[in-house]
Amino acid sequence: MQISTSLTIERAANILKLLGDKTRLTMMRILLEHDCCVCEFVEIFQMTQPSISQHLRKLKDVGLVKESRRGQWMFYSINRSHENYLFVEALLELLASQSEKLEELEKQGKRISCD
């Protein structure tokens, strides 16, 4: 598999537009380090499950995230085989880690609350 290291301005603009939403950008930064279930994002962002699913669908539709089923639950991870992954990774690495959000869920006993 070869990951493209260059992309068109149009493609970059589309990715940046998608990541221009604070919620999606934060989701992507979290997913850079951790796989997450929808229920975890619901707790982190204090949003409804349909709203979280809508954000994830947009990221999934362009291939930036992928989903996998674990039992009855869907877990999301960053798609490291995406043709523009290196571009996205470089952007996300510039941002502060969001691990404290998951650590707070852990303290509250809500980490992977859908198990």
C-alpha positions in Angstrom: 0.0 0.0 0.0 1.3 3.4 -0.9 0.2 6.5 0.9 0.2 9.7 -1.2 2.5 12.4 0.2 1.1 15.1 -2.0 -2.5 16.2 -2.6 -4.3 18.8 -4.6 -5.4 22.1 -3.1 -9.0 21.1 -3.6 -8.5 17.8 -1.7 -6.7 19.6 1.1 -9.4 22.2 1.3 -12.1 19.5 1.5 -10.2 17.8 4.4 -9.6 21.1 6.2 -13.3 22.0 5.7 -14.4 18.7 7.3 -11.9 19.1 10.1 -12.9 22.8 10.6 -15.6 21.6 12.9 -14.3 21.6 16.5 -16.2 18.4 17.4 -14.9 16.5 14.4 -11.4 17.9 14.9 -11.4 16.8 18.5 -12.7 13.4 17.6 -9.9 12.9 15.1 -7.3 14.0 17.7 -8.7 11.5 20.1 -8.8 8.7 17.5 -5.2 9.4 16.6 -4.4 7.8 20.0 -7.4 5.7 21.0 -10.2 3.7 19.4 -13.6 4.9 20.7 -17.2 3.8 20.9 -20.0 6.2 20.1 -21.1 6.1 23.8 -17.7 7.5 24.8 -18.1 10.4 22.4 -21.6 11.0 23.7 -20.2 11.4 27.2 -17.1 13.5 26.2 -19.1 16.0 24.1 -22.4 15.9 26.0 -24.2 15.5 22.8 -26.9 13.1 21.7 -26.0 9.8 20.0 -27.6 10.8 16.7 -25.5 14.0 16.7 -22.3 12.1 17.4 -23.2 9.5 14.8 -23.7 12.3 12.2 -20.2 13.6 12.8 -18.7 10.2 12.6 -20.6 9.4 9.4 -19.1 12.5 7.8 -15.6 11.4 8.7 -16.3 7.8 7.7 -17.8 8.9 4.3 -14.5 10.4 3.2 -12.6 7.5 4.6 -10.8 9.3 7.5 -12.2 6.9 10.1 -13.3 3.3 10.0 -15.6 1.3 12.1 -15.5 -2.2 13.5 -18.2 -4.1 15.4 -17.4 -5.5 18.8 -20.4 -7.4 20.0 -23.4 -5.1 19.5 -21.3 -1.9 19.6 -19.5 0.0 16.9 -16.0 1.3 17.6 -14.2 3.9 15.5 -10.6 4.3 14.7 -8.5 6.6 12.5 -7.9 5.1 9.0 -4.1 5.0 8.8 -4.4 3.6 5.2 -6.3 6.6 3.9 -4.4 8.1 0.9 -4.0 11.4 2.7 -3.3 10.0 6.2 0.1 11.7 6.4 -1.4 15.1 5.8 -4.1 14.5 8.4 -1.6 13.0 10.9 0.7 16.0 10.5 -2.2 18.4 11.3 -3.4 16.4 14.3 0.1 16.0 15.8 0.2 19.8 16.0 -2.8 19.8 18.4 -2.7 19.1 22.1 -3.5 15.5 23.1 -7.0 15.0 24.2 -6.2 12.0 26.4 -7.4 13.8 29.5 -11.0 13.5 28.1 -10.8 9.8 28.1 -9.0 9.8 31.5 -11.8 11.8 33.0 -14.3 9.2 31.6 -12.3 6.5 33.2 -12.4 8.3 36.6 -16.1 8.6 36.3 -16.5 4.9 35.4 -17.9 5.8 32.0 -15.1 4.6 29.8 -16.7 2.2 27.3 -20.0 2.4 29.2 -21.7 0.4 26.4 -20.0 -2.9 27.5 
